[in-house]
Structure formats: C-alpha cells, structure tokens
Amino acid sequence: RRLCARIKNIFSKFVSIKISEIMITETERKRIIDLIHQEVVPAIGCTEPIAVALCVAKATETLGTKPEKINVLLSANILKNAMGVGIPGTGMIGLPIAIALGALIGKSEYQLEVLKDSTPDVVEEGKRFIEEKRIHISLKEDIEEKLYIEVCCESGDDKATAVIAGGHTTFIYIERNGEVQFQKQHTASCEKEEECLELTLRKVYDFALNTPLDEISFILETARLNKAAAERSFEGNYGHGLGKMLRGTYEHKVMGDSVFSHILSYTSGACDARMAGAMIPVMSNSGSGNQGISATLPVLVFAEENDKSEEELIRALMLSHLTVIYIKQSLGRLSALCGCVVAATGSSCGITWLMGGTYDQVAYAVQNMIANLTGMICDGAKPSCALKVTTGVSTAVLSAIMAMENRCVTSVEGIIDEDVDQSIRNLTKIGSKGMNETDKLVLEIMTGK
C-alpha cells in the first residue's frame, strides 16, 4: 500500500494533479508557475510613476544620450495614481522627479526597480532638470487602455519614443528617428484560445495545496521583502504613520496586543513606507506593491503567531497570491475599484485555510469579502492608501472568521451569486465597467483642486 502511494505521488508530480473534479496537467501547472513569476515581482516605489520612469529610461537608452526635452502622454489612470505618491530616495512627490531620474540614471533592465541607483546628487540634478522646464506631461486623449504611457525624448534633431501599455513593464513600441525598432500589437485577451490560462477558485485552491513544494517555495520571498518593508516603517516616520501608530500606545489601550492588531500594523506599516517613497523593495502582485503587501503580510503574521509550519506558510501565501492574480485577470491592471479589495480577498483565503478551512470555507470567505468591500473607490496612490489597506485586511480577518463558522452571505443578497466564480465576475464587472464614470469624476476632482 505504501509503495502504491509512493508511485501515485511520483506520478502526480510528473503527469498531473487531480483533486475532486479538477485536473491540473503538468503543462498547465508550469504555465501557472510562469504566470506567478510574471505577476509577483519586486518593485521600489509606487508602480505607476515607476512605470513612467521605466518608459523614460527605455526612450533615453534608445536616444543614446541624455535628452534635452521629454514629452510624456499618459492615460487618466496613470495620472491618477502618480500625482500624490512619494518617489523613492527623493523626498519628493509626483511624476516630474520620477521622469527626470528615469532619464538621468534609470536602467530599463531593472524593470520596476528602475530608480534603485538614485543618489542625492542625482536628485539635485533632477530638480534642475525640472526647473529648466524640460519635461511636459499631458493626458493621452481618446484611448480605452487604462494603463498607457508614451514617452518621447529629444536631443537636437534626434528623437526616440517608447510606449508601455497593458502592463507596467510591457513595451509595445520603440522607435528612433522614425525607424521602428520594436512593435507589438497590444491585445487585452489571448490571441489564441488555446493560449489562455483559465483559472477558477477551485483550480487556484487545488494548485496551492497540491503542487510539489519545491516548485512553489519561491513565494517565501514575498514574506521576506514585505516584512522588511513593514519593519523599516516602524523605525522611521513615513506617510501618516498608521502602522507605527497601531504598534504603539493604541495597540495596547484600544486594539489589544493580538494577532489581529499585528496584522493591521504590519500591513499598514509596509504601505506607509512604500507610499512615502522609502528606498526599499516590496514584492508586488499584478503590478501593485500594495496588492503584494496586502496578499502577503496578513497571511505571514497569522502563520507566524500561530506556529504554522513553513509548508503551511508557503501554501497559504500561494493561495493568497494566486487568488489575487485570478481576480485581476478579469478586473484589469488599473480600475476605479481599490486594489485592496482584491488583495485582501486573497489574504482572507490564505488565513481561512491556515485556520483549518476547507475549500467550501475558503469560497465562503471570498463571498463575504465581495459582499462587504465592493465599491471602494481608488482615488489614486498616496499615503492614505494605508487606511484603505487596513480596512481591507481587517475585513479579511472578519470574513475568515465568518467562513470558519460556516457563515456566508447568500445569493439572495446583493451581487453575490451561488457560484463563487460568478460572484468574482460580478465584482470585476462593477470595477472595470460600472465604475468608469466614477473614475472620470475622481480624476476631475483631483485635478481641479
């Protein structure tokens, strides 16, 4: 019997994994792992201005010299998320300094860590670049793509253009002096149906719990990076200082010294540091550092303080992060819906499983999250994102507790459907389509102040 079980384990590793009604082939498993590697990556600073700096760096490299003038055209959502956030290592807020540093020291090979070579001297040079009015930023009109960055760098008679669209590091066009060096058609969906990776919550759950551990242990790096960011925030004064505040007097007098309060302080603390522009990397998810933080730290803190094993932590983190990736597939990179709703839903799944939850209880947690947080608006990246992140993860814990008591918002209530995957589609439809007018109004208010 033991021999048969051993053969079955080896066979499942190299051929497929089958749980209940779900069959994950070896090929599909590898594609899911590739997808996670693609979506869960280190980033320094808020990803929208950093993506703009990345595009500037590529255009500058293509130009071959330091530009004399930089023209930047951006989609509304990029503008919204880049107006009020700190730029790492500068003590400054907003796009101009990110653009200047992208031209002066940015290296496109660094991807979302493009500004990690910044120094105080370079920042001063960047300030002069701005004062000399070499940078022009405007809205790209009449485009449907919510993540669009177009940069044209000029020096003398030479011009170089780079365009990012659809993903924070996805270049679709590079040109120098009218000669196209790279062009890629941007499509929102797979070009061929067989190339599409279709996930469901059940498939996410089964993958996280049954994939051989050595194939997914890399997800532990999210815990290392994001915990370091939180602990950095406790040592300084970043943003609104919410994480540090919660760890202080209020943790004992109001919140209580508990797993719950530690989840809130660590998650908000990492967000404080990131939004204020701390020169420290975090592990992002689907193009957002705050999503990566919210998908990681609640799960990590719960696991550590409940003496869970390393394997349990790995599988819970994988369940959380892959749930976020799954939901973002239909929501899109940028939307009017705050990303903490999605990320906290992932962490609620991870916490529920660590509590001993079954698949059904994990699905209950998702339903409870969607019933509660749908409609939370994104009004740009900024220090107060720490408040929204804290709201999201506190709801994640509440939803997990309800799920463990087999309590779930039902299909006769609001947008919840009996099928959890349909509930997810209802959430993302509201965020990607129903809230478009909200998105426009938010930007109008922000730019009119």
LINBEL-V603268 format. One record per residue. N is the residue number from 1. SS is DSSP state (h for helix, s for strand, l for the rest). PHI is phi as a letter, one per 30 degrees, with the letter a starting at -180 (999 if undefined). Layout:
N;SS;PHI  N;SS;PHI
//
This chain:
1;l;999  2;h;d  3;h;d  4;h;d  5;h;d  6;h;d  7;h;d  8;h;d  9;h;d  10;h;d  11;h;d  12;h;d  13;h;d  14;h;c  15;l;c  16;s;a  17;s;b  18;s;b  19;s;b  20;l;h  21;l;c  22;s;c  23;s;c  24;s;c  25;s;d  26;h;e  27;h;d  28;h;d  29;h;d  30;h;d  31;h;d  32;h;d  33;h;d  34;h;d  35;h;d  36;h;d  37;h;e  38;h;d  39;h;c  40;l;c  41;l;b  42;s;d  43;s;b  44;s;c  45;l;i  46;l;d  47;h;d  48;h;d  49;h;d  50;h;d  51;h;d  52;h;d  53;h;d  54;h;d  55;h;d  56;h;d  57;h;d  58;h;d  59;h;d  60;h;d  61;h;d  62;h;d  63;h;d  64;l;j  65;l;a  66;l;d  67;l;d  68;l;d  69;s;b  70;s;b  71;s;c  72;s;b  73;s;c  74;s;b  75;l;d  76;h;d  77;h;d  78;h;d  79;h;e  80;h;e  81;h;d  82;h;c  83;l;d  84;s;c  85;l;c  86;s;d  87;s;c  88;l;e  89;l;i  90;l;c  91;l;i  92;s;b  93;s;c  94;l;j  95;h;d  96;h;e  97;h;d  98;h;d  99;h;d  100;h;d  101;h;d  102;h;e  103;h;d  104;h;d  105;l;b  106;l;d  107;l;b  108;h;d  109;h;d  110;h;d  111;h;h  112;h;d  113;h;c  114;l;e  115;l;c  116;l;d  117;l;c  118;l;d  119;l;b  120;h;e  121;h;d  122;h;d  123;h;d  124;h;d  125;h;d  126;h;d  127;h;d  128;h;d  129;h;e  130;h;d  131;h;d  132;l;d  133;l;h  134;l;d  135;s;c  136;s;b  137;s;c  138;s;b  139;s;d  140;l;d  141;l;d  142;l;h  143;l;b  144;l;d  145;l;d  146;l;d  147;l;c  148;s;b  149;s;b  150;s;b  151;s;b  152;s;b  153;s;c  154;s;b  155;s;b  156;l;i  157;l;c  158;s;c  159;s;b  160;s;b  161;s;b  162;s;b  163;s;b  164;s;c  165;s;a  166;l;i  167;l;b  168;l;d  169;l;b  170;l;c  171;s;d  172;s;c  173;s;a  174;s;b  175;s;b  176;s;b  177;l;h  178;l;i  179;s;c  180;s;d  181;s;c  182;s;a  183;s;b  184;l;b  185;l;d  186;l;c  187;l;b  188;l;d  189;l;b  190;l;d  191;l;d  192;l;b  193;h;e  194;h;d  195;h;d  196;l;d  197;l;c  198;l;c  199;l;c  200;l;b  201;h;d  202;h;d  203;h;d  204;h;e  205;h;d  206;h;d  207;h;d  208;h;d  209;h;d  210;h;b  211;l;d  212;l;e  213;h;e  214;h;d  215;h;d  216;h;b  217;h;d  218;h;e  219;h;d  220;h;d  221;h;d  222;h;d  223;h;d  224;h;d  225;h;d  226;h;d  227;h;d  228;h;d  229;h;d  230;h;d  231;h;d  232;h;d  233;h;d  234;h;d  235;h;d  236;l;b  237;l;b  238;l;c  239;l;h  240;l;d  241;l;i  242;h;d  243;h;d  244;h;d  245;h;d  246;h;d  247;h;d  248;l;c  249;h;e  250;h;d  251;h;d  252;h;d  253;h;d  254;h;c  255;h;d  256;l;i  257;l;d  258;l;b  259;h;e  260;h;d  261;h;d  262;h;d  263;h;e  264;h;d  265;h;d  266;h;d  267;h;d  268;h;d  269;h;d  270;h;d  271;h;d  272;h;e  273;h;d  274;h;d  275;h;d  276;h;d  277;l;j  278;l;d  279;l;d  280;l;b  281;s;d  282;s;b  283;s;c  284;l;d  285;s;b  286;l;h  287;l;i  288;s;b  289;h;d  290;h;d  291;h;d  292;h;d  293;h;d  294;h;d  295;h;d  296;h;c  297;h;d  298;h;e  299;h;d  300;h;d  301;h;d  302;h;d  303;h;d  304;h;d  305;h;d  306;l;c  307;l;h  308;l;d  309;l;d  310;h;d  311;h;d  312;h;d  313;h;d  314;h;e  315;h;d  316;h;d  317;h;d  318;h;d  319;h;e  320;h;d  321;h;d  322;h;d  323;h;d  324;h;d  325;h;e  326;h;e  327;h;d  328;h;d  329;h;e  330;h;c  331;h;d  332;l;j  333;l;d  334;l;b  335;l;a  336;l;d  337;s;d  338;l;e  339;h;d  340;h;d  341;h;d  342;h;d  343;h;d  344;h;d  345;h;d  346;h;d  347;h;d  348;h;d  349;h;d  350;h;d  351;h;d  352;h;e  353;h;d  354;h;d  355;l;d  356;l;j  357;l;d  358;l;d  359;h;e  360;h;e  361;h;d  362;h;d  363;h;d  364;h;d  365;h;d  366;h;d  367;h;e  368;h;d  369;h;d  370;h;d  371;h;d  372;h;c  373;h;c  374;l;e  375;l;j  376;l;d  377;s;d  378;l;c  379;l;c  380;l;j  381;l;d  382;s;a  383;l;e  384;l;d  385;h;e  386;h;e  387;h;d  388;h;d  389;h;e  390;h;d  391;h;e  392;h;d  393;h;d  394;h;d  395;h;d  396;h;d  397;h;d  398;h;e  399;h;d  400;h;d  401;h;d  402;h;e  403;h;d  404;h;d  405;l;c  406;l;h  407;l;c  408;l;b  409;l;d  410;l;c  411;l;d  412;l;c  413;l;c  414;l;h  415;l;c  416;l;d  417;l;c  418;l;d  419;l;d  420;h;d  421;h;d  422;h;d  423;h;d  424;h;d  425;h;d  426;h;d  427;h;d  428;h;d  429;h;d  430;h;d  431;h;d  432;h;c  433;h;c  434;h;d  435;l;c  436;h;d  437;h;d  438;h;e  439;h;e  440;h;d  441;h;d  442;h;d  443;h;d  444;h;d  445;h;d  446;h;d  447;h;d  448;l;c  449;l;d
//
